[in-house]
Amino acid sequence: IFFRFLKNMDKYKRVPKEKTDHDSIKDNEVRVVATTQHSARNYISYALNLLNAEGEKAQSTIVLRAMGRAISKTINICEVIKRRVPGLHQLTKLESNTLVDHFEPLVQGLDPKEITRTVSAISITLSKEALDTSDPGYQLPLPESEVQTEEAARAKRQEAQKAAAEAEGGEEGGKGKGKGKGKGKGKGKG
């Protein structure tokens, strides 16, 4: 039945779902989606801001949530965060959600369709405080030697840039202050 429906997909349109109260996002929750518009860097900086904030916005625990194709992206984001914030305990939960999509016909004479699908989901809790160590999804914080704080990472990048600039400046063919022969310079006036 499903494959016959896929053949006639151009005769149906998907009915958008209404948002319900249980869909509201908590202050310490980060929902990761698989689209290319949302880069991993944005999620990482948002999560780091939550964990490193002071005052009202400060969070000692954050939850990363994702479904379907966004799961691998979420795991990568989690690993980067764990390597930037020292002492983060991790609790991972896998589950499957059943989603129901409703389709209305665009052509008269066809019946509305309802497709039920099961999608994998992940929920990763990162906390500065100890979590339930008996849970099978629990992971200890990384050793301090594997964690590089944001300030240390920034200093390391600046050092590498400075070393690269010095290496280029001392050799022939490096970046000088000459006119260059690149395209788009034009011949000038005159």
Disulfide bonds with the S-S distance in Angstrom:
none
